[in-house]
Amino acid sequence: MPGCTLENAQEGSAGSEVPKRSNAKPFTSLYHNNFLHDRSEDETLKILIDVIRMRQEDVYNVEGDTMTGTIYNQEPTSEPAFRDFLRKAKTTPGFLLPWWTDEKTEECVRFGLRDNSFSLAAAQGKSNIQEKWGDNQMPMKLRMLGEKVYGNTRGGTKSDAMLGMMMGMESGTGPAHTTNLDMGSLFRGTQ
């Protein structure tokens, strides 16, 4: 991967290593719909699983509802919702990589059904994701990835303004600090 250095962010139980990326502009990549394109297959599988786990958490916390086909809706795993997400992702132009096949879909689902830190049978809150990925902005990135597939974030809002601000920061033209953004208010449409 030219221009990218992957390092292990954490070590722990099998499947819990999360590579870190440097010298990248993740929000610009989100805008151009190529956020996943320079990542390893292993990292891509983990990100896709965490997209659905972040979304099911947001449905519960932001909308006060449960997402169909998830553990929040009394399913043993979130496999049904994850399969639906992957089906929609395949029809989202440019979202998945050229190497993505039906076999990769099955591999990704099997990985999510294993007992590891990316399990579709376990809840994953914002702080858990931040800690696991070593990135305080990872929940926002996952939400924006989900928006590419579903057309909105939870609460029915779009993240265009936030994405524009974050891209401005990456290019040096935006605000200098975003350490305490209240993403919940963005998803609720209030400040």
C-alpha positions in Angstrom: 0.0 0.0 0.0 2.0 3.0 -1.2 2.0 5.9 1.2 0.4 4.0 4.0 2.0 2.4 7.1 0.0 -0.1 9.1 0.9 -0.7 12.7 -0.9 -2.8 15.2 -2.9 -0.6 17.6 -3.7 -3.3 20.2 -3.0 -6.9 20.9 -5.3 -9.1 22.8 -7.7 -11.9 22.0 -7.7 -13.5 18.6 -8.9 -11.1 15.9 -8.6 -8.0 18.1 -5.6 -6.4 16.4 -6.6 -3.2 14.7 -4.2 -1.7 12.3 -3.6 2.1 12.4 -3.1 4.2 9.3 -0.9 7.2 9.0 -0.5 9.9 6.3 -4.1 9.5 5.2 -7.1 11.9 4.9 -9.9 9.6 6.0 -12.7 12.2 5.7 -11.6 13.1 2.2 -11.5 9.4 1.4 -15.1 9.1 2.8 -16.2 12.0 0.5 -14.6 10.3 -2.5 -16.1 6.9 -1.5 -12.8 5.2 -1.3 -12.3 4.9 2.4 -11.9 1.2 2.2 -9.9 1.1 -0.9 -6.3 1.1 0.5 -7.0 -1.2 3.4 -6.2 -4.8 3.9 -8.9 -7.4 3.5 -8.7 -8.1 7.3 -9.1 -4.4 8.2 -11.9 -4.0 5.7 -13.9 -6.9 7.3 -13.5 -5.4 10.7 -14.6 -2.0 9.6 -17.7 -3.3 7.9 -18.7 -5.2 11.0 -18.2 -2.2 13.1 -20.3 -0.1 10.7 -23.3 -2.2 11.5 -22.5 -2.4 15.2 -22.2 1.4 15.4 -25.5 1.8 13.5 -27.5 -0.6 15.7 -26.1 1.2 18.8 -27.2 4.6 17.3 -30.7 3.3 16.5 -31.1 2.4 20.1 -29.5 5.5 21.6 -30.5 8.2 19.2 -33.9 7.0 18.1 -34.9 5.0 21.1 -35.7 2.0 18.9 -34.2 -1.3 17.9 -32.8 -2.2 14.5 -34.4 -5.1 12.9 -32.2 -8.2 12.6 -29.9 -7.3 15.4 -29.1 -8.3 19.0 -30.9 -5.1 20.0 -34.1 -6.7 18.6 -33.6 -10.0 20.5 -31.7 -11.8 17.7 -28.9 -14.1 18.9 -26.6 -12.2 16.5 -26.8 -9.2 14.2 -26.1 -11.4 11.2 -29.5 -10.7 9.5 -28.9 -6.9 9.6 -25.3 -7.3 8.6 -26.2 -9.4 5.6 -28.7 -6.7 4.6 -26.0 -4.1 4.9 -23.5 -6.0 2.8 -26.2 -6.6 0.1 -26.9 -2.9 0.0 -23.1 -2.1 0.0 -22.6 -4.3 -3.0 -25.1 -2.1 -5.0 -23.5 1.2 -3.7 -21.3 2.3 -6.6 -17.6 2.2 -5.6 -18.2 1.4 -2.0 -16.7 -2.1 -1.9 -13.4 -3.0 -3.5 -12.9 -4.8 -6.8 -11.8 -8.0 -4.9 -15.2 -8.2 -3.1 -17.0 -11.3 -4.0 -19.9 -13.4 -2.7 -17.2 -15.6 -1.0 -15.8 -12.5 0.7 -19.3 -11.7 2.0 -19.5 -15.2 3.5 -15.9 -14.8 4.9 -16.9 -11.5 6.5 -20.1 -13.0 8.1 -18.2 -16.0 9.4 -15.6 -13.6 10.9 -18.3 -11.7 12.6 -19.9 -14.8 14.0 -16.6 -15.9 15.8 -16.1 -15.1 19.4 -13.7 -12.2 19.0 -13.7 -8.4 19.6 -15.6 -7.9 16.3 -18.5 -10.3 17.1 -21.9 -9.7 15.7 -23.3 -11.2 18.9 -21.9 -8.4 21.1 -22.9 -4.8 21.5 -20.3 -2.1 20.7 -20.6 1.4 22.1 -18.9 4.5 20.9 -16.2 4.5 23.6 -15.5 0.8 22.9 -14.9 1.6 19.3 -12.7 4.6 20.1 -10.6 2.5 22.4 -10.4 -0.5 20.2 -9.3 1.4 17.1 -7.3 4.0 19.0 -9.1 6.7 17.2 -11.6 9.1 18.8 -13.1 9.9 15.4 -13.7 6.2 14.3 -17.4 6.3 15.4 -18.0 9.3 13.2 -16.1 7.6 10.3 -18.2 4.4 10.7 -21.5 6.5 10.8 -20.4 8.3 7.6 -19.6 4.9 5.9 -23.0 3.7 6.9 -24.6 6.8 5.4 -22.9 5.9 2.1 -24.9 2.7 2.1 -28.2 3.7 3.9 -28.4 7.3 2.6 -28.5 8.9 6.1 -27.2 8.6 9.6 -29.5 7.5 12.4 -32.1 10.1 13.2 -32.6 10.8 9.5 -29.9 13.4 9.1 -27.1 13.8 6.6 -23.6 14.4 7.7 -22.6 16.7 4.7 -21.8 19.7 6.9 -19.7 17.7 9.3 -17.9 15.9 6.5 -17.1 19.2 4.9 -15.7 20.6 8.1 -13.6 17.5 8.7 -12.2 17.6 5.1 -11.4 21.3 5.7 -9.4 20.3 8.8 -7.5 17.7 6.8 -6.6 20.2 4.1 -5.7 22.9 6.6 -8.7 25.2 5.8 -11.1 24.2 8.6 -11.3 24.8 12.3 -8.3 23.8 14.3 -9.9 21.7 17.1 -12.8 19.2 17.2 -12.0 17.4 20.4 -15.4 17.6 22.0 -18.0 17.5 19.2 -21.4 16.4 20.3 -22.2 14.0 17.5 -25.5 13.1 19.2 -26.8 16.6 18.6 -25.8 16.3 14.9 -27.8 13.1 14.6 -30.8 14.6 16.5 -30.6 17.7 14.3 -30.1 20.0 17.3 -27.1 21.9 18.8 
